[in-house]
Structure formats: C-alpha cells, structure tokens
Amino acid sequence: MQETTLKKGQTDIQDNVRQYYGETLTGSVDLQTNACCTDAGLPNYVKPILSQVHDEVLMRYYGCGLVLPELLDGLTILDLGCGAGRDVYVLSKLVGEQGRVIGVDMTEEQLAVARQHQDHHRQVFGHAESNVLFLHGYIERLHELDLADNSVDIIVSNCVINLAVDKAAVLREAFRVLKPGGELYFSDVYADRRIPKALTLDPVLYGECLSGALYWNDFHNLAKAHGFDDPRLIVDRPITIGNTELAARTGNIKFFSATYRLFKLAGLEPACEDYGQSVVYRGTIPHHPHAFVLDKHHFIETGKQFPVCGNTWRMLHDTRFAKHFDFYGNFDKHFGIFAGCGSTLPYDGNASDQTGGCC
C-alpha cells in the first residue's frame, strides 16, 4: 500500500479547508462565488426525492454539479467528500434497500449534521434499516477506513477533489476500491491553465474551489496515469466569479465546472480507434427511454445504429450497461483513428453533441 505523506504546506491547506467548511461556512449562502453551488439541469425524477431531504442537510450543500449516474438499483456507492450528506441521501433512495451508500468526509461538523438526520431519511424513504454509512477520514487515504479493494460499484464526488492536496492519491485510492467495470462519476472545478502557487496558498480562493482546481490537461494525464485510461467529459459550464475582489486575484484564469466519468476497464486504448463497431440502444434504462448520453459526444438515440470506437464499445459492453444495448462488430479489423480527436480545451459550455462523433 502506497502511503500518502503530506508536506507542511499541504497540511496547512488541509487545515484551512477543514476550518472553512467546518466553521466559516454555516450554509451555502456563505459562499462567495458560484463555483461550488449549483443544481443546474436537475432531472425531474430527482426533484421529489430532493424534496424529502432534510432542510438542514440541503442548507449545507456545496456541490458544483450532478452526481447521479444511471442504473443504481442495488449497487454500493461511495461518496468522496460527502459533507452533510445531501447526495448520499438522494443516492440512498435510488439504490434502494438492497443497495448501500458510504459517505466519507474529513469535516466532523458536516458529518454531525449528516448523522443527525439518518433516521429521518430512513423513515421518509420507507427503508426498514438505514442503507447509509458515514465515515470520518480523508479521501486520499481510504485504506485507513478499511475500504477493501474492488468493493465499490460506483464512486461519486461533488466539487471536492479540487480541495484535496494530493489528487493523485485520490485517484489511486478510487481505482483501488472500484470493482472492475465500475466508474468514478464526479463533478469538479477545472482551469484552462495551471494555477500559480501563490494562489493555491490563498485560503479563501482554495476554500471556494478555485485555486485548488487542476489544469484540465493535467487532470486528463493524471487520470490516465492511475488507471483511468480514457476520461469522458459529460457536461461542462463556465464559472463566473461574482466577487470583484476574488476575480481580480485570479486574473485571466478561466474556470469550468465539469462532470466526468472514469471507467475502471483494463486495456482501454489511449486514443479513439475505429474497429467498424456500432451499438443500438434498446431504450430500457429507467428515465432514459428515448436516448442515452454516455458523454458529451455520445448521444445515442433509441433504436438507431450508432458507430462507436473500441473504447466506447467496451464502456458499454463490459459494464452494467451491457444488457441495454445490442452490439455489432468485434476487434478483428482496424480502420484507423476516429477523425476530430484533439487536445485543445474540451469545455465550451454547450450541451451534449447530439450527432455522435469523436470520443
């Protein structure tokens, strides 16, 4: 097991984050920017569930996106940086009584709120026993919480990994605990360039989920280095800093909220390779009868033959999605690379490309 040892500056940042979310912020109204607080595009089927979540839990929500992947019934889900538990409780309803949701957070004050309302949510969701567990610890050191290898179906995280001082350790631990074919599905804040070190030492900018943000291309390379070979961007939006003073400190850096899915699949290729394969979506995933959106470039309409690269074929064929698709082709013949794949800034704030195309 590779240990995570923090340097003095890193422990200072960690202490500042703990204080910011445990003491400085009493609710989402105390945030000074919109980086870590949005519910844009909330699906209709989630709204009735969210209305049952306790008001105090809702008040302490600091997320930057939606972490609600498809097909959750009966699964074990791990929420990294769960805070007061809003996403944990919504997911606990979606996984059902046969499923389980584990929340991990380093802030005792946040966890106290989450645990205080555990029985409330058991009752309103009609569960005989609570299917959630809250653990106090660090998302860089999941091994200290006795989370076993290959034990979790899906990991979610909502605007938290940017706050971690050792992001490589977070990805390494996430890959370890995920089952083969599982995924890390998370929203976070990214920048269009590397953040100057001086800004990373600013406790307010760091606490507001800005100066801890990774440069997007560094994130892609870091994910690949820790086993997540083909990161898939699902949706993104630009972040506007509504605080004049904080905006002045960040200068020309552009920030984005982005949701990714990273699959734990051995043997994914580093590029989108064409093997002449295609899939047809059956329309059988709950709440998605007309189309399935794998990522920003794969809007797969029901009943329509959809050409895919080898990696996309495997993301559907070797995961929980398999029974909802018909698969055509194999890996016997290679036709080159899908055109249009590049390494420019991937975020433009637009909705999913509904025409298919490059991965």
Backbone torsions as a table, in degrees:
resi	resn	phi	psi	omega
1	MET	NA	125.2	178.9
2	GLN	-81.6	121.3	-177.8
3	GLU	-82.1	154.6	177.1
4	THR	-108.7	111.8	179.2
5	THR	-111.5	120.8	-176.7
6	LEU	-91.7	143.6	174.6
7	LYS	-81.9	169.6	-175.9
8	LYS	-56.3	-48.1	-179.6
9	GLY	-61.5	-35.4	179.6
10	GLN	-68.9	-39.6	178.5
11	THR	-67.1	-33.5	176.4
12	ASP	-63.1	-44.0	178.5
13	ILE	-62.5	-43.0	179.8
14	GLN	-61.3	-42.8	178.1
15	ASP	-64.3	-39.4	179.0
16	ASN	-63.9	-41.7	178.9
17	VAL	-64.5	-43.8	179.0
18	ARG	-59.7	-42.1	179.7
19	GLN	-68.8	-39.4	-177.2
20	TYR	-62.6	-44.9	-177.1
21	TYR	-88.7	-17.3	179.6
22	GLY	-94.1	-30.1	-174.0
23	GLU	-125.3	-48.0	-175.4
24	THR	-64.8	-48.2	180.0
25	LEU	-88.1	125.9	173.8
26	THR	-104.6	-9.5	179.4
27	GLY	-177.2	172.3	-176.8
28	SER	-63.7	-21.9	179.6
29	VAL	-67.5	-17.3	-178.9
30	ASP	-83.6	-11.1	178.7
31	LEU	-65.3	144.5	-176.2
32	GLN	-99.0	-7.0	175.2
33	THR	-137.2	176.1	178.3
34	ASN	-98.4	14.1	-175.7
35	ALA	-63.7	-40.7	-174.4
36	CYS	-115.6	41.5	177.4
37	CYS	-160.6	98.9	176.1
38	THR	-159.0	150.2	172.6
39	ASP	-127.6	31.8	-176.3
40	ALA	-58.1	133.8	174.6
41	GLY	71.9	28.7	-179.8
42	LEU	-62.0	122.0	-179.1
43	PRO	-62.3	148.0	-178.1
44	ASN	-60.5	-35.7	-176.5
45	TYR	-70.1	-16.8	-179.6
46	VAL	-87.1	-26.6	-174.5
47	LYS	-58.0	-44.1	176.9
48	PRO	-63.1	-33.7	177.8
49	ILE	-67.7	-45.3	-178.1
50	LEU	-63.1	-31.6	179.5
51	SER	-66.9	-17.8	179.0
52	GLN	-92.6	-8.0	179.0
53	VAL	-75.2	138.0	-175.6
54	HIS	-58.7	140.9	-176.3
55	ASP	-58.2	-38.0	-178.6
56	GLU	-67.1	-35.0	176.5
57	VAL	-67.0	-43.4	179.6
58	LEU	-62.9	-37.9	-176.4
59	MET	-64.0	-27.5	-176.8
60	ARG	-103.2	30.4	177.7
61	TYR	-86.2	129.9	-179.6
62	TYR	-130.3	42.9	-176.7
63	GLY	-89.4	163.3	179.0
64	CYS	-119.4	8.6	-179.9
65	GLY	-176.1	-172.7	179.8
66	LEU	-99.2	135.3	177.7
67	VAL	-123.1	63.8	-176.5
68	LEU	-127.8	74.6	177.3
69	PRO	-65.8	169.2	-175.7
70	GLU	-83.9	158.9	172.3
71	LEU	60.1	70.6	-175.3
72	LEU	-105.6	-12.6	-172.5
73	ASP	-56.0	124.4	175.6
74	GLY	80.0	3.5	-175.6
75	LEU	-89.6	163.5	171.9
76	THR	-102.4	122.4	-176.0
77	ILE	-120.6	140.0	177.3
78	LEU	-115.5	126.4	178.6
79	ASP	-105.5	113.3	179.9
80	LEU	-85.5	117.6	-177.0
81	GLY	75.9	54.8	-170.9
82	CYS	-72.8	-16.4	-179.0
83	GLY	59.5	-134.2	-178.7
84	ALA	-80.5	-1.0	168.4
85	GLY	98.8	13.1	-178.2
86	ARG	-57.1	-52.7	-178.7
87	ASP	-66.3	-35.6	178.1
88	VAL	-58.2	-45.2	-176.2
89	TYR	-71.8	-38.1	175.4
90	VAL	-62.0	-44.9	179.2
91	LEU	-65.5	-32.3	180.0
92	SER	-63.8	-31.6	174.8
93	LYS	-71.4	-40.2	-175.6
94	LEU	-73.8	-30.6	178.8
95	VAL	-79.9	-21.1	179.2
96	GLY	77.8	178.7	-175.5
97	GLU	-66.2	-23.0	179.0
98	GLN	-84.8	-10.0	178.9
99	GLY	-97.8	179.7	-177.1
100	ARG	-149.8	142.1	177.2
101	VAL	-127.3	127.4	179.9
102	ILE	-112.9	125.7	177.5
103	GLY	-108.9	133.8	178.4
104	VAL	-120.7	132.9	176.6
105	ASP	-152.5	152.2	-179.0
106	MET	-94.8	-3.6	-174.0
107	THR	-103.5	109.9	-177.9
108	GLU	-59.6	-38.9	-177.7
109	GLU	-62.4	-39.9	178.1
110	GLN	-67.6	-44.4	-179.8
111	LEU	-64.4	-32.3	178.7
112	ALA	-61.8	-40.4	177.1
113	VAL	-65.5	-45.4	-178.9
114	ALA	-59.0	-47.4	-177.2
115	ARG	-69.5	-32.1	-178.7
116	GLN	-60.6	-29.0	-174.6
117	HIS	-110.0	19.3	-177.7
118	GLN	-65.0	-43.4	-178.6
119	ASP	-72.4	-32.1	175.4
120	HIS	-55.9	-47.4	-177.1
121	HIS	-73.0	-32.0	174.5
122	ARG	-58.7	-43.8	-177.6
123	GLN	-70.3	-48.3	-175.6
124	VAL	-67.8	-26.7	177.8
125	PHE	-89.8	-3.6	175.2
126	GLY	73.8	30.0	179.4
127	HIS	-92.2	137.6	178.3
128	ALA	-66.8	-36.6	176.3
129	GLU	-133.6	151.8	177.8
130	SER	-65.1	137.7	178.4
131	ASN	-109.7	23.2	177.9
132	VAL	-120.9	152.7	177.8
133	LEU	-140.3	129.4	178.5
134	PHE	-109.9	129.9	-177.9
135	LEU	-121.3	134.6	175.9
136	HIS	-89.0	120.3	-179.0
137	GLY	175.9	-171.7	-174.6
138	TYR	-110.6	135.8	-176.7
139	ILE	-69.7	-15.5	173.2
140	GLU	-79.6	-13.8	-172.9
141	ARG	-133.1	57.5	-178.4
142	LEU	-65.5	-24.9	179.6
143	HIS	-62.5	-25.0	178.3
144	GLU	-72.7	-13.5	-178.6
145	LEU	-102.4	11.2	178.6
146	ASP	59.9	35.2	173.0
147	LEU	-86.6	114.3	-169.9
148	ALA	-74.8	159.6	173.2
149	ASP	-59.3	143.3	172.2
150	ASN	53.9	42.3	-174.1
151	SER	-114.2	-6.5	-173.1
152	VAL	-123.1	136.1	179.8
153	ASP	-77.3	-44.7	-177.1
154	ILE	-140.6	139.3	170.7
155	ILE	-111.4	133.6	174.1
156	VAL	-120.2	160.4	175.3
157	SER	-161.2	140.8	-173.1
158	ASN	-127.3	95.0	175.7
159	CYS	61.5	46.0	-177.4
160	VAL	-125.7	-36.6	-175.3
161	ILE	-60.2	-30.9	176.7
162	ASN	-62.3	-24.1	-179.7
163	LEU	-82.6	-16.0	-179.2
164	ALA	-73.1	138.3	-178.8
165	VAL	-82.7	-20.7	177.9
166	ASP	-124.7	84.2	-174.6
167	LYS	-69.9	-30.2	176.7
168	ALA	-61.9	-40.4	179.0
169	ALA	-65.3	-36.0	178.0
170	VAL	-61.5	-47.6	-179.1
171	LEU	-67.5	-38.3	179.0
172	ARG	-62.7	-44.8	179.8
173	GLU	-69.0	-37.6	178.2
174	ALA	-61.8	-44.3	179.4
175	PHE	-62.9	-37.9	-178.6
176	ARG	-63.4	-46.8	-172.8
177	VAL	-82.0	-17.8	179.5
178	LEU	-71.1	142.8	171.1
179	LYS	-73.3	152.2	173.0
180	PRO	-55.6	132.6	-176.6
181	GLY	87.4	-6.4	176.6
182	GLY	-79.0	178.0	-178.1
183	GLU	-146.0	151.4	169.1
184	LEU	-97.9	114.4	-174.8
185	TYR	-120.3	109.8	-169.4
186	PHE	-151.2	154.5	174.4
187	SER	-108.8	143.9	179.5
188	ASP	-159.8	179.4	-179.2
189	VAL	-107.5	135.3	179.4
190	TYR	-130.8	161.0	179.8
191	ALA	-119.9	159.4	179.6
192	ASP	-85.1	1.7	177.1
193	ARG	-157.9	170.7	178.3
194	ARG	-72.6	138.4	-177.4
195	ILE	-77.7	129.7	175.9
196	PRO	-58.3	142.6	-175.9
197	LYS	-56.6	-37.8	-178.8
198	ALA	-58.1	-36.4	179.9
199	LEU	-72.4	-30.7	179.3
200	THR	-67.7	-17.2	179.3
201	LEU	-92.7	-0.4	178.1
202	ASP	-82.4	112.0	-173.6
203	PRO	-63.7	-32.4	-179.6
204	VAL	-74.1	-47.2	178.6
205	LEU	-61.2	-37.7	178.8
206	TYR	-69.4	-45.6	-179.8
207	GLY	-64.3	-27.6	178.4
208	GLU	-85.0	11.7	173.9
209	CYS	70.8	25.6	-178.6
210	LEU	-106.4	-59.6	-171.3
211	SER	-77.3	-6.7	172.6
212	GLY	-93.7	0.9	-178.0
213	ALA	-68.7	140.4	175.7
214	LEU	-81.1	145.7	164.5
215	TYR	-62.2	131.8	-169.1
216	TRP	-56.0	-39.2	-177.6
217	ASN	-73.1	-31.7	173.2
218	ASP	-63.6	-38.1	177.7
219	PHE	-63.5	-46.5	179.9
220	HIS	-56.9	-45.8	-179.2
221	ASN	-68.2	-37.0	178.7
222	LEU	-65.8	-42.5	178.4
223	ALA	-60.4	-44.7	-179.9
224	LYS	-64.7	-37.2	-178.9
225	ALA	-65.9	-20.6	-177.9
226	HIS	-112.6	26.3	169.0
227	GLY	101.6	-12.3	-180.0
228	PHE	-93.5	85.0	-162.8
229	ASP	-73.8	-20.0	-176.1
230	ASP	-140.1	78.8	-179.2
231	PRO	-61.0	135.7	-179.7
232	ARG	-116.0	119.2	176.4
233	LEU	-79.2	128.2	-179.1
234	ILE	-97.0	-50.7	-178.1
235	VAL	-155.8	154.0	177.6
236	ASP	-148.6	160.6	175.5
237	ARG	-150.3	147.0	175.4
238	PRO	-72.0	147.3	176.7
239	ILE	-101.6	126.7	175.6
240	THR	-102.1	128.8	-179.4
241	ILE	-91.1	103.7	-175.3
242	GLY	-79.7	8.7	-179.7
243	ASN	-110.5	113.5	-174.4
244	THR	-58.1	-42.1	-178.1
245	GLU	-65.1	-45.5	-179.6
246	LEU	-68.6	-37.1	178.0
247	ALA	-62.4	-37.6	179.3
248	ALA	-64.9	-34.9	-179.4
249	ARG	-69.2	-34.5	-175.6
250	THR	-85.4	-13.1	175.4
251	GLY	61.7	-127.5	-174.8
252	ASN	-92.9	6.6	179.0
253	ILE	-65.7	131.3	175.8
254	LYS	-101.4	135.3	-179.1
255	PHE	-115.2	148.8	-179.7
256	PHE	-137.4	141.0	166.5
257	SER	-92.1	127.8	-176.3
258	ALA	-139.4	143.8	175.9
259	THR	-110.5	129.8	-179.4
260	TYR	-122.5	156.6	165.5
261	ARG	-126.1	128.6	-179.9
262	LEU	-119.5	117.1	-177.4
263	PHE	-91.2	142.7	172.1
264	LYS	-91.7	88.4	-179.1
265	LEU	-134.1	120.0	179.2
266	ALA	-71.5	139.7	171.9
267	GLY	88.9	7.9	174.2
268	LEU	-64.5	145.5	-177.3
269	GLU	-88.1	156.3	-177.6
270	PRO	-73.4	-11.7	178.9
271	ALA	-135.9	171.7	-179.7
272	CYS	-85.1	100.9	-177.0
273	GLU	-98.5	139.9	-174.6
274	ASP	-98.4	118.0	176.1
275	TYR	-114.6	15.8	179.8
276	GLY	72.0	23.3	-176.0
277	GLN	-90.5	161.5	175.1
278	SER	-154.1	165.5	177.3
279	VAL	-135.6	158.7	171.2
280	VAL	-127.6	122.4	179.1
281	TYR	-80.3	131.6	-176.6
282	ARG	-82.8	-11.1	179.9
283	GLY	77.5	23.3	-171.2
284	THR	-104.9	1.0	176.4
285	ILE	-78.5	126.0	-177.6
286	PRO	-52.4	138.2	178.7
287	HIS	72.4	5.1	179.8
288	HIS	-135.1	61.3	-174.8
289	PRO	-74.8	-24.5	-172.2
290	HIS	-102.6	-24.2	-179.2
291	ALA	-165.1	155.9	174.7
292	PHE	-121.7	128.9	178.7
293	VAL	-102.7	104.8	176.4
294	LEU	-73.3	-44.4	179.4
295	ASP	-159.9	-170.6	-173.1
296	LYS	-63.0	-23.7	-176.4
297	HIS	-111.3	10.8	-178.3
298	HIS	-134.6	84.6	173.4
299	PHE	-98.8	101.3	-169.1
300	ILE	-103.2	105.5	-177.9
301	GLU	-73.9	147.1	179.8
302	THR	-61.9	130.6	173.7
303	GLY	80.2	0.3	-175.8
304	LYS	-106.4	131.9	176.5
305	GLN	-62.1	126.8	-174.0
306	PHE	-127.6	112.0	179.7
307	PRO	-66.2	139.1	-178.7
308	VAL	-137.8	156.1	172.9
309	CYS	-80.4	173.2	-178.6
310	GLY	-61.6	-40.0	179.1
311	ASN	-63.9	-44.3	179.3
312	THR	-63.5	-42.0	177.5
313	TRP	-54.6	-44.6	-178.5
314	ARG	-71.6	-35.7	178.3
315	MET	-62.6	-25.1	177.3
316	LEU	-95.9	-37.2	-173.8
317	HIS	-79.9	-32.7	-173.1
318	ASP	-106.2	23.3	-178.0
319	THR	-134.9	-174.1	-179.0
320	ARG	-64.9	-9.4	-178.4
321	PHE	-83.2	-10.2	-167.2
322	ALA	-55.5	-43.2	-174.3
323	LYS	-72.1	-5.7	-178.9
324	HIS	-100.1	6.6	-178.6
325	PHE	-134.5	153.6	165.9
326	ASP	-103.5	138.0	-172.5
327	PHE	-115.7	137.6	-178.7
328	TYR	-128.3	132.5	178.0
329	GLY	97.3	176.3	179.3
330	ASN	-148.1	-157.4	-178.4
331	PHE	-111.0	21.7	-174.9
332	ASP	-72.5	-30.3	-175.1
333	LYS	-131.8	133.1	-176.7
334	HIS	-107.3	134.5	-176.9
335	PHE	-114.7	16.7	180.0
336	GLY	97.9	-161.2	-176.1
337	ILE	-102.5	148.5	173.8
338	PHE	-63.7	134.1	-179.3
339	ALA	-70.9	150.8	172.6
340	GLY	96.1	-7.0	179.4
341	CYS	-75.2	131.0	-178.2
342	GLY	-145.7	-167.4	-176.9
343	SER	-131.3	29.9	175.0
344	THR	-84.9	172.9	179.5
345	LEU	-53.4	122.8	-173.8
346	PRO	-82.8	-13.4	-172.7
347	TYR	-92.7	132.0	173.2
348	ASP	-136.8	-0.3	177.3
349	GLY	79.3	2.4	-179.0
350	ASN	-86.8	161.2	178.1
351	ALA	-71.1	173.7	-178.7
352	SER	-56.5	137.4	175.9
353	ASP	-68.0	117.8	-173.8
354	GLN	-92.1	11.3	-178.2
355	THR	-106.8	0.9	-176.3
356	GLY	78.2	-169.8	176.9
357	GLY	128.7	-153.7	-173.1
358	CYS	-61.4	148.6	177.5
359	CYS	-75.0	NA	NA
